[in-house]
Amino acid sequence: MADEEEQQEENNDENPSGGGKKKILLLALVGLLLIGISVGGTITVLTLMQPEPIPEEGEELEVPVDELPSPAIYYPLKPEYILNIDARGRRRYLRLDLTVMTRDDDVIAAIELHRATIDHTINLIAGGQLFEEVQTPEGKEFLRLQLLQELQKVLDKEIGKPGIEQVLFTNFVMQ
């Protein structure tokens, strides 16, 4: 009986120390695994967030030809537009020199072909403005955007695409 008790005590002494070593080894492996995942994740994020290298002098940018926009074409609408606008019951004058920007040669041909409709639209929109509103920078920008939208509608109706990217004031005089 004494031999059995001694053997159990020896087994009890070996298990706690053996189990402790296994726990330490397991915790060390889990810690190394977590450190590895953290380092790998950090490297992945930094690689994805790295900006494109800036080309040095003499180097060309590698941009696919399909993504480059066509060069802008500026077409002045001549002669200038001289319009009467209302200023609290009085007549004032507004002189506009307009230039449109497009990227298609066929849009320029369409503008020339439908010039009467374009002139009519510009006269209606710009001539319907109030002097006090057009005096402010916001009013001028609003007029420019109105002209852009209406001219795009005209071209969309006539040729099936808006065609005009910008309407620019090259001269803007109010009297």
C-alpha positions as a LaTeX table, in Angstrom:
\begin{tabular}{lrrr}
\hline
Residue & $x$ (\AA) & $y$ (\AA) & $z$ (\AA) \\
\hline
Met1 & 0.00 & 0.00 & 0.00 \\
Ala2 & 2.84 & 2.31 & 0.81 \\
Asp3 & 4.30 & 1.65 & $-2.63$ \\
Glu4 & 1.02 & 2.72 & $-4.30$ \\
Glu5 & 0.88 & 5.96 & $-2.31$ \\
Glu6 & 4.45 & 6.81 & $-3.22$ \\
Gln7 & 3.72 & 6.12 & $-6.88$ \\
Gln8 & 0.62 & 8.40 & $-6.82$ \\
Glu9 & 2.61 & 11.17 & $-5.16$ \\
Glu10 & 5.30 & 10.87 & $-7.84$ \\
Asn11 & 2.62 & 10.99 & $-10.59$ \\
Asn12 & 0.98 & 14.04 & $-8.94$ \\
Asp13 & 4.37 & 15.75 & $-8.77$ \\
Glu14 & 5.08 & 15.10 & $-12.50$ \\
Asn15 & 1.66 & 16.20 & $-13.85$ \\
Pro16 & 1.58 & 19.73 & $-12.45$ \\
Ser17 & 5.09 & 20.53 & $-13.63$ \\
Gly18 & 4.57 & 18.81 & $-17.00$ \\
Gly19 & 1.20 & 20.56 & $-17.49$ \\
Gly20 & 2.79 & 23.92 & $-16.60$ \\
Lys21 & 5.47 & 23.47 & $-19.26$ \\
Lys22 & 2.81 & 22.59 & $-21.84$ \\
Lys23 & 0.80 & 25.71 & $-20.94$ \\
Ile24 & 3.85 & 27.95 & $-21.24$ \\
Leu25 & 4.77 & 26.38 & $-24.58$ \\
Leu26 & 1.19 & 26.77 & $-25.85$ \\
Leu27 & 1.02 & 30.42 & $-24.73$ \\
Ala28 & 4.37 & 31.12 & $-26.40$ \\
Leu29 & 3.15 & 29.60 & $-29.68$ \\
Val30 & $-0.11$ & 31.59 & $-29.54$ \\
Gly31 & 1.86 & 34.77 & $-28.81$ \\
Leu32 & 4.20 & 34.15 & $-31.76$ \\
Leu33 & 1.20 & 33.46 & $-33.99$ \\
Leu34 & $-0.47$ & 36.74 & $-32.96$ \\
Ile35 & 2.76 & 38.67 & $-33.52$ \\
Gly36 & 3.10 & 37.10 & $-36.98$ \\
Ile37 & $-0.48$ & 38.00 & $-37.90$ \\
Ser38 & 0.03 & 41.56 & $-36.67$ \\
Val39 & 3.24 & 42.04 & $-38.66$ \\
Gly40 & 1.70 & 40.51 & $-41.79$ \\
Gly41 & $-1.41$ & 42.67 & $-41.52$ \\
Thr42 & 0.68 & 45.81 & $-41.02$ \\
Ile43 & 2.83 & 45.05 & $-44.07$ \\
Thr44 & $-0.28$ & 44.36 & $-46.18$ \\
Val45 & $-1.98$ & 47.63 & $-45.16$ \\
Leu46 & 1.16 & 49.67 & $-45.74$ \\
Thr47 & 1.62 & 48.10 & $-49.17$ \\
Leu48 & $-1.97$ & 48.88 & $-50.19$ \\
Met49 & $-1.79$ & 52.46 & $-48.93$ \\
Gln50 & 1.55 & 53.26 & $-50.56$ \\
Pro51 & 1.19 & 56.18 & $-53.04$ \\
Glu52 & 2.18 & 55.81 & $-56.66$ \\
Pro53 & 5.82 & 56.72 & $-57.25$ \\
Ile54 & 6.36 & 60.16 & $-58.75$ \\
Pro55 & 8.11 & 59.90 & $-62.11$ \\
Glu56 & 11.51 & 61.53 & $-62.31$ \\
Glu57 & 12.56 & 63.89 & $-65.07$ \\
Gly58 & 12.64 & 62.17 & $-68.40$ \\
Glu59 & 10.33 & 59.36 & $-67.28$ \\
Glu60 & 6.89 & 59.16 & $-68.82$ \\
Leu61 & 3.71 & 58.28 & $-67.00$ \\
Glu62 & 2.23 & 54.97 & $-67.95$ \\
Val63 & $-1.39$ & 55.88 & $-68.64$ \\
Pro64 & $-3.48$ & 53.79 & $-70.99$ \\
Val65 & $-4.26$ & 55.68 & $-74.19$ \\
Asp66 & $-7.98$ & 54.97 & $-73.81$ \\
Glu67 & $-8.14$ & 56.89 & $-70.51$ \\
Leu68 & $-6.57$ & 60.12 & $-71.82$ \\
Pro69 & $-9.25$ & 62.71 & $-72.61$ \\
Ser70 & $-9.32$ & 64.32 & $-76.01$ \\
Pro71 & $-7.88$ & 67.82 & $-76.10$ \\
Ala72 & $-10.30$ & 70.62 & $-75.31$ \\
Ile73 & $-11.70$ & 72.63 & $-78.21$ \\
Tyr74 & $-12.77$ & 76.19 & $-77.43$ \\
Tyr75 & $-15.32$ & 77.66 & $-79.81$ \\
Pro76 & $-16.25$ & 81.35 & $-79.45$ \\
Leu77 & $-19.86$ & 82.22 & $-80.18$ \\
Lys78 & $-19.51$ & 85.34 & $-82.31$ \\
Pro79 & $-20.83$ & 88.02 & $-82.52$ \\
Glu80 & $-21.29$ & 88.93 & $-78.87$ \\
Tyr81 & $-24.74$ & 89.03 & $-77.30$ \\
Ile82 & $-26.11$ & 92.45 & $-76.32$ \\
Leu83 & $-29.28$ & 92.10 & $-74.28$ \\
Asn84 & $-31.73$ & 94.26 & $-72.38$ \\
Ile85 & $-32.26$ & 93.21 & $-68.79$ \\
Asp86 & $-34.61$ & 94.58 & $-66.17$ \\
Ala87 & $-33.40$ & 96.66 & $-63.21$ \\
Arg88 & $-36.43$ & 97.77 & $-61.14$ \\
Gly89 & $-38.41$ & 98.93 & $-64.14$ \\
Arg90 & $-35.43$ & 100.45 & $-65.94$ \\
Arg91 & $-33.69$ & 98.95 & $-68.93$ \\
Arg92 & $-30.05$ & 97.99 & $-68.53$ \\
Tyr93 & $-27.69$ & 96.40 & $-71.01$ \\
Leu94 & $-25.79$ & 93.17 & $-70.70$ \\
Arg95 & $-23.02$ & 92.31 & $-73.14$ \\
Leu96 & $-21.85$ & 88.71 & $-73.20$ \\
Asp97 & $-19.00$ & 87.20 & $-75.13$ \\
Leu98 & $-19.35$ & 83.43 & $-74.80$ \\
Thr99 & $-16.99$ & 80.58 & $-75.57$ \\
Val100 & $-18.02$ & 76.93 & $-75.31$ \\
Met101 & $-15.66$ & 74.07 & $-74.55$ \\
Thr102 & $-16.07$ & 70.65 & $-76.11$ \\
Arg103 & $-13.86$ & 67.71 & $-76.99$ \\
Asp104 & $-15.55$ & 66.62 & $-80.25$ \\
Asp105 & $-15.21$ & 68.20 & $-83.69$ \\
Asp106 & $-18.70$ & 67.01 & $-84.60$ \\
Val107 & $-20.14$ & 69.13 & $-81.75$ \\
Ile108 & $-18.63$ & 72.27 & $-83.34$ \\
Ala109 & $-20.33$ & 71.36 & $-86.63$ \\
Ala110 & $-23.61$ & 70.82 & $-84.74$ \\
Ile111 & $-23.28$ & 74.21 & $-83.00$ \\
Glu112 & $-22.83$ & 75.90 & $-86.37$ \\
Leu113 & $-25.75$ & 73.99 & $-87.87$ \\
His114 & $-28.13$ & 74.74 & $-84.97$ \\
Arg115 & $-26.84$ & 78.24 & $-84.29$ \\
Ala116 & $-30.29$ & 79.84 & $-84.54$ \\
Thr117 & $-31.69$ & 77.63 & $-81.77$ \\
Ile118 & $-28.59$ & 78.23 & $-79.64$ \\
Asp119 & $-28.82$ & 82.02 & $-80.09$ \\
His120 & $-32.52$ & 81.93 & $-79.23$ \\
Thr121 & $-31.84$ & 79.92 & $-76.05$ \\
Ile122 & $-29.06$ & 82.28 & $-74.94$ \\
Asn123 & $-31.24$ & 85.35 & $-75.58$ \\
Leu124 & $-34.12$ & 83.90 & $-73.55$ \\
Ile125 & $-32.02$ & 82.76 & $-70.59$ \\
Ala126 & $-29.66$ & 85.74 & $-70.32$ \\
Gly127 & $-32.31$ & 88.31 & $-71.26$ \\
Gly128 & $-34.62$ & 87.07 & $-68.50$ \\
Gln129 & $-32.13$ & 87.83 & $-65.73$ \\
Leu130 & $-32.51$ & 90.62 & $-63.20$ \\
Phe131 & $-29.74$ & 93.21 & $-63.04$ \\
Glu132 & $-29.38$ & 92.96 & $-59.26$ \\
Glu133 & $-28.98$ & 89.19 & $-59.37$ \\
Val134 & $-26.42$ & 89.13 & $-62.18$ \\
Gln135 & $-24.26$ & 91.75 & $-60.42$ \\
Thr136 & $-23.08$ & 89.25 & $-57.79$ \\
Pro137 & $-20.46$ & 86.57 & $-58.47$ \\
Glu138 & $-23.01$ & 83.92 & $-57.46$ \\
Gly139 & $-25.50$ & 85.36 & $-59.95$ \\
Lys140 & $-22.95$ & 85.25 & $-62.77$ \\
Glu141 & $-22.07$ & 81.65 & $-61.94$ \\
Phe142 & $-25.77$ & 80.75 & $-61.79$ \\
Leu143 & $-26.29$ & 82.32 & $-65.23$ \\
Arg144 & $-23.30$ & 80.42 & $-66.60$ \\
Leu145 & $-24.66$ & 77.11 & $-65.25$ \\
Gln146 & $-28.14$ & 77.85 & $-66.62$ \\
Leu147 & $-26.67$ & 78.53 & $-70.06$ \\
Leu148 & $-24.61$ & 75.33 & $-69.88$ \\
Gln149 & $-27.63$ & 73.20 & $-68.96$ \\
Glu150 & $-29.90$ & 74.69 & $-71.59$ \\
Leu151 & $-27.29$ & 74.46 & $-74.37$ \\
Gln152 & $-26.62$ & 70.84 & $-73.41$ \\
Lys153 & $-30.37$ & 70.16 & $-73.66$ \\
Val154 & $-30.49$ & 71.72 & $-77.13$ \\
Leu155 & $-27.55$ & 69.66 & $-78.38$ \\
Asp156 & $-28.83$ & 66.50 & $-76.71$ \\
Lys157 & $-32.12$ & 66.95 & $-78.54$ \\
Glu158 & $-30.44$ & 67.67 & $-81.88$ \\
Ile159 & $-27.43$ & 65.31 & $-81.92$ \\
Gly160 & $-28.16$ & 62.86 & $-79.10$ \\
Lys161 & $-25.41$ & 63.95 & $-76.69$ \\
Pro162 & $-24.80$ & 67.04 & $-74.54$ \\
Gly163 & $-21.51$ & 67.81 & $-76.30$ \\
Ile164 & $-20.63$ & 70.99 & $-74.40$ \\
Glu165 & $-18.56$ & 70.65 & $-71.21$ \\
Gln166 & $-18.30$ & 74.32 & $-70.26$ \\
Val167 & $-19.76$ & 77.70 & $-71.11$ \\
Leu168 & $-17.23$ & 80.43 & $-70.42$ \\
Phe169 & $-17.69$ & 84.21 & $-70.24$ \\
Thr170 & $-14.85$ & 85.82 & $-72.15$ \\
Asn171 & $-16.40$ & 89.27 & $-71.67$ \\
Phe172 & $-19.18$ & 90.28 & $-69.31$ \\
Val173 & $-20.27$ & 93.93 & $-69.26$ \\
Met174 & $-23.35$ & 95.38 & $-67.54$ \\
Gln175 & $-24.49$ & 98.98 & $-67.96$ \\
\hline
\end{tabular}
